[in-house]
């Protein structure tokens, strides 16, 4: 199977790579590929059964990044439209729309997790010899509740080796950490003028209207916008005109 990949290079074309395990479900997935002497992250746009590139020159993709959810067809169609409208290569449009971390060829870190004691670990702890001090201390700590590796390292001497042994024995298992709830954090205290502007804008959020926020560069317009947007979930759409001068 041939992958047709959009790459962040100033060339208006897709690039072909071999991939033995590719399927149609991989369209929209990111992929790590060799490009010259570099390694780049690209987007799988199409699949094909053959390539115009001679087989002797066709390189293999290093890895399809399936740990990242594939981009939806509607997203890809929008990127194609922008590419045609602005007369820019599709790969450059895709790269500009993706978060920097996804454009990087560095490995994507695993989701955060804690470590927890398994039922087998609880039985092992009850029967464990006091001479196994470090492993016993680790399991005893996890019996109180899950904990991240950083906390275990600060509380149990030799936690890394004990943790590895506990995982191999099936006494310890990784558990996903629930994401924290997003919340607005005020980074700066507002000045009296900013407070007045936020109050005036907030009173207009219950109905459609146009507001112009005027101020010199560095006067704090962004802070007013953020605080006004936090007042209502629809504030950003209702502040329909934001002018910087």
KARA-V524079 format. One record per helix or strand of 2 or more residues. SS is the DSSP state (H for helix, E for strand). FROM is the first residue (numbers start at 1). TO is the last residue. If there is no record, write none. Layout:
ss from to
SS FROM TO
SS FROM TO
This chain:
ss from to
E 2 6
E 15 18
H 24 26
E 30 35
E 38 48
E 63 64
H 73 86
H 90 97
H 100 103
E 113 117
H 119 127
H 133 143
H 149 155
H 159 169
E 172 176
H 192 202
H 221 231
H 235 238
